[in-house]
Amino acid sequence: MRGLISLAQLSRNQWRRKEDLERRQFIALQRLVHHAYATVPFYRSLYDREGVSPADLRTPDDLRLFPIVTRETLQSTPQAQLVVKGTEPTRCLRSRTSGSTGVPLEILFRASDRSAFNPSFLRVYMAWGMKPWHRVAAFQSRRERLGKRSWYQHLGIFRTKILFSRDDPEKWIEALKLWRPHMIHGYSLTLKLLAEALEHIGADDLQVPLVTSTSGVLDDGARRQLASTLGATVVDIYASDEAGSVIAWECPRCPGYHLCSDTVVTEFLFEGRPALPGEDASVIITNLTGRTMPLIRYDQGDVARVSSEQPICGRGMPLMESVRGRAGDFILLRSGRKLTPHPFFLVLDHALGVGRWQIVQEAVDHIRVMVTMPGGHSEADCAAIRRAILELVDDGTTIDIEVVETLLKSSQTKLRSVISHLPEGQTP
């Protein structure tokens, strides 16, 4: 029921006037900052140290007075300091995510904190013509979650067929032919593999009107392949677990992405100041729905561009021009298969003691894994990581585990979790 109420609210919100949305957003922001300062030890200590308080938040521009928090800062802080006082962690849900950055972060939340997550995606689907009775095919990278259904699927809404992202693409195509979905949803790199397989194998009798992509930007070539082989419209959705919902999504009529200003405050900063249109800017988000473990002025690690355009579709939500952060590369196996970074996330994000990590493919049979282990490590720890990665790749592949002090990134791009040094287009 909570999900249906949230979907109804989000559906109404998108058509509110810009000024009304801005007013509602600022009220929610003020309440969140007061809540965090009063109940979360981390924010009380941080704001006192920086000499700011909730009373200083008098206008939306005053948010810049408050410090930006990074993934590294949150990782180095005891979890009990990051959540509302009195929270029992064992009674919370957890999300451990690194996206394409190789920097895992565990987020604690209650069901109410995530009430806008699925509805925010449904709002996008419906804007692009999806109906409740349409079928969906969605990729999942964890086999143990393949049988789980969302609240709306239990109601018979958007019935979904789950595809395991580590299966062979040929198996995906056979499942799609049987299921006949109206829409396919998946990670950008998984969809790229699907596009290549469709181009190679062919599926003339398979038509899918809508493909939605997330977790990295799908390149133009893959978009064209999906459009030509499936007859699909391809839509990019910018979302994150940290934001608690969709951050922005491509509009059917407007040039660019609508920012979900009813659930997230999104700032675009260039060298510390608000970015101008056309400048590659850092994305700073404030999750307005997460109250168990608030994330206020959190650095997403993404690079994007703000838009100077105004909506023409009637929605009051402002526009973003594009997301420009680069997704990870593929790992090419000796068998000829390609692996997206996501199986490696599942191994390294949950490996004991690992802080940040990065995988570099030096050759088709040589992979280097660099990890930071702030609490120290043993040979057994490294051996466990090596064994887990060997289960993902072909026999005969050399896996080097290197424990390093730090991993560096460019000032204008995300830390890439997977880097391939193989020549583009190389096959075994």
C-alpha positions as CSV (number, residue, x, y, z in Angstrom):
1,M,0.0,0.0,0.0
2,R,2.9,2.4,0.8
3,G,4.3,1.9,-2.7
4,L,0.9,2.7,-4.4
5,I,0.5,5.8,-2.3
6,S,4.1,6.9,-3.2
7,L,3.5,6.2,-6.9
8,A,0.3,8.3,-6.8
9,Q,2.2,11.2,-5.1
10,L,5.1,11.1,-7.5
11,S,2.7,11.0,-10.5
12,R,1.0,14.1,-9.3
13,N,4.2,15.9,-8.3
14,Q,5.7,15.9,-11.8
15,W,2.9,18.1,-13.1
16,R,3.2,20.7,-10.3
17,R,4.4,24.1,-11.1
18,K,8.2,24.6,-10.8
19,E,7.7,27.2,-7.9
20,D,5.5,24.7,-6.0
21,L,8.0,21.9,-6.4
22,E,10.8,24.2,-5.3
23,R,8.8,25.3,-2.2
24,R,8.0,21.7,-1.3
25,Q,11.6,20.6,-1.8
26,F,13.0,23.3,0.4
27,I,10.5,22.4,3.2
28,A,11.6,18.8,3.0
29,L,15.2,19.8,3.0
30,Q,14.8,21.9,6.1
31,R,13.1,19.1,7.9
32,L,15.8,16.6,6.9
33,V,18.7,18.9,8.1
34,H,16.9,19.5,11.4
35,H,16.3,15.8,11.8
36,A,19.9,14.8,11.0
37,Y,21.4,17.4,13.4
38,A,19.1,16.4,16.2
39,T,19.3,12.6,15.9
40,V,22.5,11.6,13.9
41,P,25.8,12.0,15.8
42,F,27.9,12.3,12.6
43,Y,26.0,15.4,11.4
44,R,25.8,17.0,14.9
45,S,29.6,16.7,15.2
46,L,30.3,17.7,11.6
47,Y,28.1,20.8,11.6
48,D,29.3,21.9,15.0
49,R,32.9,21.6,13.8
50,E,32.1,23.6,10.6
51,G,30.2,26.2,12.6
52,V,26.8,25.7,10.9
53,S,23.4,24.7,12.2
54,P,19.9,24.0,10.8
55,A,19.0,27.6,11.7
56,D,21.4,28.8,9.0
57,L,19.3,27.1,6.2
58,R,17.0,30.1,5.5
59,T,17.0,29.9,1.7
60,P,17.9,27.1,-0.8
61,D,21.2,28.9,-1.6
62,D,22.2,28.5,2.1
63,L,22.7,24.7,1.5
64,R,26.1,25.6,0.2
65,L,27.1,26.7,3.7
66,F,27.0,23.0,4.8
67,P,29.9,20.7,4.1
68,I,30.0,18.1,1.4
69,V,30.4,14.5,2.5
70,T,32.2,11.8,0.5
71,R,32.1,8.1,0.4
72,E,35.5,7.9,2.0
73,T,34.4,10.0,5.0
74,L,31.4,7.8,5.6
75,Q,33.4,4.7,5.3
76,S,35.9,5.9,7.9
77,T,33.1,6.7,10.4
78,P,31.6,4.1,12.7
79,Q,28.2,3.0,11.4
80,A,26.6,3.8,14.8
81,Q,27.5,7.5,14.2
82,L,25.8,7.6,10.8
83,V,22.4,6.4,11.7
84,V,19.6,7.8,13.9
85,K,20.4,7.3,17.6
86,G,18.8,4.2,19.0
87,T,18.7,2.5,15.6
88,E,19.1,-1.3,15.8
89,P,21.2,-2.3,12.8
90,T,19.9,-5.9,12.8
91,R,16.4,-4.6,12.2
92,C,17.4,-2.5,9.2
93,L,17.7,-3.4,5.5
94,R,21.1,-3.0,3.9
95,S,22.4,-1.9,0.6
96,R,26.1,-2.3,-0.1
97,T,27.0,-0.5,-3.3
98,S,29.9,0.7,-5.3
99,G,28.4,1.3,-8.7
100,S,31.2,1.8,-11.2
101,T,33.5,3.5,-8.7
102,G,35.0,0.5,-6.8
103,V,34.4,2.2,-3.5
104,P,31.8,0.2,-1.6
105,L,29.5,1.9,0.9
106,E,26.9,0.1,3.1
107,I,23.6,2.0,3.5
108,L,21.2,1.1,6.3
109,F,17.5,1.9,5.7
110,R,14.0,1.0,6.7
111,A,11.2,0.3,4.2
112,S,9.8,3.8,4.6
113,D,13.2,5.3,3.5
114,R,12.9,3.4,0.2
115,S,9.2,4.0,-0.4
116,A,10.0,6.2,-3.4
117,F,12.6,3.9,-5.0
118,N,10.5,1.5,-7.2
119,P,7.7,4.1,-7.7
120,S,10.3,6.6,-9.1
121,F,11.2,4.0,-11.8
122,L,7.5,3.3,-12.5
123,R,6.9,7.0,-13.0
124,V,9.5,6.9,-15.8
125,Y,8.1,3.8,-17.4
126,M,4.6,5.2,-17.5
127,A,5.8,8.5,-18.9
128,W,7.2,6.5,-21.9
129,G,3.9,4.7,-22.5
130,M,4.1,1.6,-20.2
131,K,0.7,0.3,-19.0
132,P,0.2,-1.7,-15.8
133,W,-0.7,-4.8,-17.8
134,H,2.5,-4.7,-19.9
135,R,5.2,-7.3,-19.3
136,V,8.8,-6.4,-18.3
137,A,12.1,-8.3,-18.6
138,A,14.8,-7.1,-16.1
139,F,18.3,-8.2,-15.5
140,Q,19.5,-9.2,-12.1
141,S,23.2,-9.8,-11.1
142,R,22.5,-11.9,-7.9
143,R,21.1,-15.4,-8.5
144,E,19.6,-15.5,-5.0
145,R,17.3,-12.7,-5.9
146,L,16.0,-14.1,-9.1
147,G,12.8,-15.4,-7.6
148,K,12.0,-12.3,-5.5
149,R,9.1,-10.0,-6.6
150,S,8.4,-6.4,-6.0
151,W,5.2,-5.2,-4.3
152,Y,3.6,-4.2,-7.6
153,Q,4.3,-7.6,-9.2
154,H,2.3,-9.3,-6.4
155,L,-0.6,-7.2,-7.5
156,G,-0.2,-8.3,-11.1
157,I,1.2,-5.0,-12.2
158,F,4.2,-4.9,-14.6
159,R,4.7,-8.6,-14.4
160,T,8.4,-9.2,-14.7
161,K,10.7,-11.9,-16.0
162,I,14.1,-11.8,-14.4
163,L,17.1,-12.6,-16.5
164,F,20.4,-13.6,-14.8
165,S,23.0,-11.1,-16.1
166,R,25.8,-13.8,-16.0
167,D,24.0,-16.2,-18.4
168,D,25.0,-16.4,-22.0
169,P,23.3,-13.7,-24.2
170,E,21.9,-16.5,-26.3
171,K,19.9,-17.6,-23.3
172,W,18.6,-14.1,-22.7
173,I,17.3,-13.9,-26.3
174,E,15.5,-17.3,-26.0
175,A,13.9,-16.1,-22.7
176,L,12.8,-12.8,-24.3
177,K,11.3,-14.6,-27.3
178,L,9.2,-16.7,-24.9
179,W,8.2,-13.9,-22.5
180,R,7.5,-11.2,-25.2
181,P,8.0,-8.2,-22.9
182,H,6.9,-4.6,-23.7
183,M,10.1,-3.4,-21.9
184,I,13.6,-4.5,-21.0
185,H,15.4,-2.9,-18.1
186,G,19.1,-3.4,-17.2
187,Y,22.5,-2.1,-16.5
188,S,24.1,-0.2,-19.4
189,L,26.9,-2.7,-20.0
190,T,24.6,-5.7,-19.8
191,L,22.3,-4.1,-22.4
192,K,25.4,-3.5,-24.6
193,L,26.1,-7.2,-24.5
194,L,22.5,-7.9,-25.4
195,A,22.7,-5.4,-28.3
196,E,25.9,-7.1,-29.7
197,A,24.3,-10.6,-29.4
198,L,21.1,-9.4,-31.2
199,E,23.2,-8.0,-34.0
200,H,25.2,-11.2,-34.3
201,I,22.4,-13.8,-33.8
202,G,19.4,-11.9,-35.1
203,A,15.9,-11.9,-33.7
204,D,13.6,-10.7,-36.5
205,D,10.5,-12.0,-34.7
206,L,11.3,-10.2,-31.4
207,Q,10.0,-6.7,-31.0
208,V,10.4,-4.8,-27.7
209,P,9.0,-1.2,-27.7
210,L,11.0,0.2,-24.8
211,V,14.4,-0.4,-23.3
212,T,15.5,1.4,-20.1
213,S,19.1,1.6,-19.1
214,T,20.8,2.5,-15.8
215,S,24.2,2.3,-14.0
216,G,26.3,4.1,-16.6
217,V,25.4,5.7,-19.9
218,L,24.7,3.4,-22.8
219,D,26.8,4.4,-25.8
220,D,25.3,5.5,-29.1
221,G,26.3,2.4,-31.0
222,A,24.5,0.1,-28.5
223,R,21.5,2.4,-28.6
224,R,21.3,2.1,-32.4
225,Q,21.7,-1.6,-32.2
226,L,18.8,-2.0,-29.8
227,A,16.7,0.4,-31.7
228,S,17.3,-1.4,-35.0
229,T,17.1,-5.0,-33.8
230,L,14.2,-4.7,-31.4
231,G,12.4,-1.6,-32.8
232,A,12.9,-0.1,-29.3
233,T,13.0,3.4,-27.9
234,V,16.0,3.5,-25.6
235,V,15.7,5.6,-22.4
236,D,18.5,6.4,-19.9
237,I,17.6,6.5,-16.2
238,Y,20.1,8.1,-13.8
239,A,19.6,6.6,-10.3
240,S,21.6,5.4,-7.3
241,D,21.0,3.6,-4.0
242,E,22.5,6.6,-2.2
243,A,19.8,8.9,-3.7
244,G,17.1,6.5,-2.7
245,S,15.3,6.9,-6.0
246,V,15.7,8.0,-9.6
247,I,17.8,11.2,-9.8
248,A,17.0,12.1,-13.4
249,W,15.5,10.6,-16.5
250,E,15.2,11.3,-20.2
251,C,11.9,13.0,-21.1
252,P,9.9,11.9,-24.2
253,R,9.5,15.6,-25.3
254,C,12.1,17.7,-23.6
255,P,15.8,18.0,-24.6
256,G,17.6,16.3,-21.6
257,Y,16.8,14.7,-18.3
258,H,14.1,15.7,-15.8
259,L,15.6,16.1,-12.3
260,C,13.4,14.4,-9.6
261,S,13.3,17.4,-7.4
262,D,10.5,15.9,-5.3
263,T,12.8,13.2,-3.9
264,V,16.4,14.4,-4.4
265,V,18.2,17.8,-4.2
266,T,20.8,17.7,-7.0
267,E,23.6,20.3,-7.1
268,F,26.1,20.7,-10.0
269,L,29.4,22.2,-8.9
270,F,32.4,23.2,-10.9
271,E,35.5,24.0,-8.9
272,G,33.3,24.5,-5.8
273,R,30.8,26.9,-7.4
274,P,27.5,26.3,-9.1
275,A,28.2,25.1,-12.6
276,L,27.2,26.9,-15.8
277,P,25.5,25.1,-18.7
278,G,28.1,23.2,-20.7
279,E,30.6,22.8,-17.8
280,D,31.5,19.3,-16.6
281,A,30.3,19.4,-13.0
282,S,30.5,17.2,-9.9
283,V,27.1,15.9,-8.9
284,I,26.2,16.4,-5.2
285,I,22.9,14.9,-4.0
286,T,20.7,15.1,-0.9
287,N,18.4,12.1,-0.4
288,L,15.1,13.6,0.9
289,T,13.5,10.3,1.7
290,G,16.3,8.6,3.7
291,R,15.9,9.4,7.4
292,T,17.5,6.3,9.0
293,M,20.9,7.1,7.5
294,P,20.6,10.5,6.0
295,L,22.8,11.5,3.1
296,I,23.1,15.3,2.9
297,R,25.3,17.0,0.3
298,Y,26.8,13.6,-0.7
299,D,29.3,13.6,-3.5
300,Q,28.1,11.0,-6.0
301,G,31.4,10.8,-7.8
302,D,29.6,11.5,-11.1
303,V,30.2,14.1,-13.8
304,A,27.2,15.7,-15.5
305,R,26.1,18.9,-17.2
306,V,23.4,21.3,-16.1
307,S,20.9,22.4,-18.7
308,S,19.8,25.9,-19.7
309,E,16.6,24.6,-21.4
310,Q,13.2,24.9,-19.9
311,P,10.7,22.0,-19.9
312,I,8.2,22.1,-22.8
313,C,6.2,18.9,-21.7
314,G,4.3,20.6,-18.9
315,R,6.3,19.0,-16.1
316,G,7.6,21.4,-13.4
317,M,10.8,19.4,-12.8
318,P,14.0,21.1,-14.1
319,L,16.3,19.7,-16.7
320,M,19.8,18.3,-16.7
321,E,21.7,18.1,-20.0
322,S,23.6,14.8,-19.7
323,V,25.5,12.4,-17.4
324,R,29.1,12.2,-18.5
325,G,30.7,9.9,-15.9
326,R,32.3,6.8,-17.6
327,A,31.1,3.3,-16.8
328,G,33.6,0.5,-16.2
329,D,35.1,-1.5,-19.1
330,F,34.3,-5.1,-19.8
331,I,36.5,-8.0,-18.8
332,L,37.3,-10.2,-21.9
333,L,37.6,-13.9,-21.1
334,R,39.8,-16.4,-22.9
335,S,36.6,-18.2,-24.0
336,G,35.5,-15.1,-25.9
337,R,32.8,-14.1,-23.4
338,K,32.6,-10.6,-21.9
339,L,31.9,-9.9,-18.3
340,T,30.5,-6.6,-17.1
341,P,31.9,-5.2,-13.8
342,H,28.9,-6.2,-11.8
343,P,29.9,-9.8,-10.8
344,F,33.2,-8.3,-9.5
345,F,31.1,-5.9,-7.4
346,L,29.5,-8.8,-5.7
347,V,32.8,-10.4,-4.8
348,L,34.9,-7.3,-3.8
349,D,32.1,-5.2,-2.2
350,H,31.6,-8.1,0.3
351,A,35.2,-9.2,0.8
352,L,36.3,-8.9,4.4
353,G,38.4,-5.8,5.0
354,V,38.3,-4.4,1.5
355,G,37.9,-0.6,1.3
356,R,38.4,0.7,-2.3
357,W,39.2,-1.5,-5.2
358,Q,40.1,-1.5,-8.9
359,I,40.5,-4.3,-11.5
360,V,42.9,-3.9,-14.4
361,Q,43.0,-6.4,-17.3
362,E,46.5,-6.4,-18.6
363,A,46.0,-9.3,-21.1
364,V,43.3,-11.7,-21.9
365,D,44.8,-14.2,-19.4
366,H,46.1,-11.7,-16.8
367,I,44.0,-9.6,-14.4
368,R,45.4,-7.4,-11.7
369,V,43.2,-6.6,-8.6
370,M,44.2,-3.6,-6.5
371,V,42.6,-3.2,-3.1
372,T,42.9,-1.0,-0.1
373,M,42.6,-2.8,3.2
374,P,42.7,-0.1,5.9
375,G,42.4,-2.5,8.8
376,G,45.2,-4.7,7.7
377,H,45.3,-8.0,5.8
378,S,46.8,-11.5,5.6
379,E,47.7,-13.8,2.9
380,A,44.5,-15.8,3.6
381,D,42.5,-12.6,2.8
382,C,44.2,-12.2,-0.5
383,A,43.9,-15.9,-1.3
384,A,40.1,-15.7,-0.6
385,I,39.7,-12.8,-3.0
386,R,41.7,-14.6,-5.7
387,R,39.6,-17.8,-5.4
388,A,36.4,-15.9,-5.7
389,I,37.5,-14.0,-8.8
390,L,38.8,-17.2,-10.4
391,E,35.3,-18.6,-10.1
392,L,34.2,-15.8,-12.4
393,V,36.9,-16.1,-15.0
394,D,38.3,-18.9,-17.1
395,D,40.9,-21.4,-15.9
396,G,44.4,-20.4,-16.7
397,T,43.9,-16.7,-16.0
398,T,46.5,-15.2,-13.8
399,I,45.0,-13.2,-10.9
400,D,47.4,-10.8,-9.1
401,I,46.1,-9.3,-5.8
402,E,47.9,-6.1,-4.8
403,V,47.2,-4.3,-1.5
404,V,47.8,-0.6,-2.0
405,E,47.6,2.5,0.2
406,T,45.3,4.5,-2.1
407,L,43.7,4.5,-5.5
408,L,43.9,7.7,-7.5
409,K,41.3,9.2,-9.8
410,S,41.2,12.2,-12.2
411,S,39.6,15.3,-10.8
412,Q,37.0,15.3,-13.5
413,T,36.0,11.6,-13.7
414,K,34.9,8.9,-11.4
415,L,37.3,6.3,-10.1
416,R,36.8,3.5,-12.7
417,S,36.3,0.1,-11.1
418,V,37.4,-1.9,-14.2
419,I,40.0,-0.8,-16.7
420,S,40.9,-2.9,-19.7
421,H,44.2,-2.4,-21.4
422,L,43.2,-4.7,-24.3
423,P,43.0,-3.1,-27.8
424,E,39.5,-2.1,-28.7
425,G,37.8,-5.0,-30.5
426,Q,40.3,-7.6,-29.5
427,T,39.1,-11.2,-29.3
428,P,41.0,-14.2,-27.9
